């Protein structure tokens, strides 16, 4: 898929670029952010961000990973990233993170809603899966607002913590998302 920009009322979601490295590193490098993500090391370095951006471009070219930098329309500030990713067994998982200064402002719900819409409309996915660590209930609330339903739990690796963490699994179907949007 070529260049793609997704828009919401307050946000633009665009492909991450090399110029985002200096904004990404301090935001995702905070322990309070990194500990809620499975594949993010702590501490987080410039080379980690550069590798993420290169991997995002490769995944996009393969059609298996669709990553977006979450930016604010008003000033272009990078707030975090989100993405839809093909996982084992042919299912797609979606996820998001925001830098701590941008928590509790509705950005996670706004970006995740647009990301889910992208998955259902543009990618023609029938269902999306997401997980949230037991000690990050705010992420669970975001997923519930979208219409995700609990479908299980598992231990998932957390690179930043260096061990597995109990993770709630939630599923969002095309139908439940459409019903939630219509309500």
C-alpha positions in Angstrom: 0.0 0.0 0.0 1.4 3.4 -1.0 1.4 6.5 1.1 -1.6 6.6 3.3 -2.8 9.3 5.7 -5.8 8.7 8.0 -7.6 11.7 9.4 -9.8 12.3 12.5 -11.2 15.5 14.0 -8.0 16.3 15.8 -5.4 13.9 14.4 -3.5 12.8 11.3 -2.2 9.3 11.2 0.6 9.0 8.7 3.4 6.5 8.1 6.3 7.0 10.5 9.4 8.6 9.0 13.1 9.0 9.9 12.3 12.6 11.0 10.1 11.1 13.8 13.0 9.5 15.6 13.8 12.4 17.9 10.1 12.7 19.0 9.6 8.9 19.4 12.6 8.1 21.6 11.7 10.2 24.7 8.0 9.4 24.5 8.2 5.6 24.2 11.4 5.7 26.3 9.4 6.5 29.5 9.0 3.5 31.7 5.3 4.2 32.2 4.8 3.8 28.4 7.3 1.0 27.6 6.1 -1.3 30.4 2.7 -1.5 28.7 4.0 -2.7 25.3 5.2 -6.2 24.5 8.0 -5.5 22.0 9.5 -2.3 23.2 12.9 -2.4 25.1 13.7 -0.2 28.0 15.7 1.9 27.8 14.8 2.8 24.2 17.4 4.2 21.9 17.7 6.1 18.6 18.7 2.9 17.0 15.6 1.2 18.3 13.4 3.9 16.7 15.3 3.7 13.5 14.9 0.0 13.4 11.1 0.4 14.1 10.8 2.8 11.2 12.7 0.6 8.8 10.6 -2.5 9.9 7.4 -0.5 9.5 8.3 0.4 5.9 9.2 -3.3 5.1 5.9 -4.5 6.6 3.9 -2.0 4.7 5.6 -3.1 1.5 4.8 -6.7 2.2 1.2 -5.8 3.1 1.4 -7.4 6.6 2.0 -4.4 8.8 0.4 -0.9 8.7 2.0 1.4 11.2 1.1 5.1 11.7 2.6 8.0 13.5 -0.2 9.7 15.5 0.2 13.5 15.0 -1.9 16.4 16.2 -3.4 18.5 13.4 -3.1 21.8 15.3 0.7 21.7 15.6 2.0 18.6 14.0 3.2 17.1 17.3 3.9 13.4 17.3 1.8 11.9 20.1 2.6 8.2 19.6 2.1 5.4 17.1 -0.5 2.8 16.2 -0.8 -0.1 13.8 -2.6 -3.1 12.4 -0.4 -6.2 12.1 -0.9 -9.7 10.5 -0.2 -12.3 13.2 0.0 -16.1 13.2 -3.1 -18.0 12.1 -3.9 -15.2 9.7 -5.6 -12.9 12.2 -4.8 -9.2 12.5 -3.9 -7.5 15.8 -4.1 -3.8 16.4 -2.4 -1.7 19.0 -1.4 1.8 20.0 0.6 3.8 22.4 0.8 7.5 23.4 3.5 9.4 25.1 2.6 10.2 28.7 2.0 14.0 28.1 -0.9 13.0 25.8 -2.7 10.6 28.1 -6.3 11.2 29.3 -7.2 13.5 26.4 -9.1 11.1 24.2 -6.3 10.7 21.7 -6.0 6.9 22.2 -9.7 6.3 21.5 -9.8 8.7 18.6 -6.7 7.1 16.9 -7.7 3.5 17.7 -11.2 4.2 16.3 -9.8 5.5 13.0 -7.3 2.6 12.9 -10.0 0.0 13.3 -12.0 1.8 10.6 -9.0 1.5 8.3 -8.7 -2.2 9.0 -12.3 -2.9 8.3 -12.8 -0.6 5.3 -9.4 -0.4 3.5 -7.9 -3.8 4.4 -11.3 -5.7 4.4 -10.5 -7.4 7.7 -13.5 -9.1 9.4 -12.1 -9.0 12.9 -9.3 -7.4 14.9 -7.7 -8.7 18.1 -6.0 -6.5 20.7 -4.4 -7.2 24.1 -3.9 -5.1 27.2 -1.7 -5.9 30.2 -3.6 -6.5 33.5 -2.1 -3.4 35.1 -3.1 -1.0 32.2 -6.9 -0.9 32.5 -7.0 2.5 30.7 -6.1 0.6 27.5 -8.9 -1.9 28.2 -11.4 1.0 28.5 -10.3 2.3 25.1 -10.9 -1.0 23.6 -14.3 -1.4 25.2 -15.3 2.0 23.9 -14.6 0.7 20.4 -16.9 -2.3 20.9 -14.2 -4.9 21.6 -15.4 -7.9 23.6 -13.2 -10.0 26.0 -12.2 -13.3 24.3 -9.6 -14.7 26.6 -6.3 -14.0 28.4 -2.7 -15.2 28.1 0.8 -14.6 29.4 2.6 -12.3 26.9 6.2 -11.4 26.8 7.1 -7.8 27.8 10.5 -6.9 26.6 10.8 -3.8 28.8 9.9 -5.8 32.0 11.9 -8.8 31.0 9.2 -11.3 31.7 5.7 -12.4 30.8 2.7 -10.4 31.9 -0.9 -11.4 32.2 -2.7 -10.0 29.1 -6.4 -9.6 28.5 -7.4 -10.4 24.8 -10.2 -8.6 23.2 -11.8 -8.9 19.8 -13.5 -6.4 17.6 -15.6 -7.6 14.7 -16.7 -5.5 11.8 -20.3 -5.9 12.9 -19.8 -4.8 16.5 -17.7 -1.8 15.4 -20.4 -0.7 12.9 -23.1 -1.0 15.6 -21.0 1.0 18.1 -20.4 3.7 15.5 -24.1 3.9 14.6 -25.1 4.2 18.2 
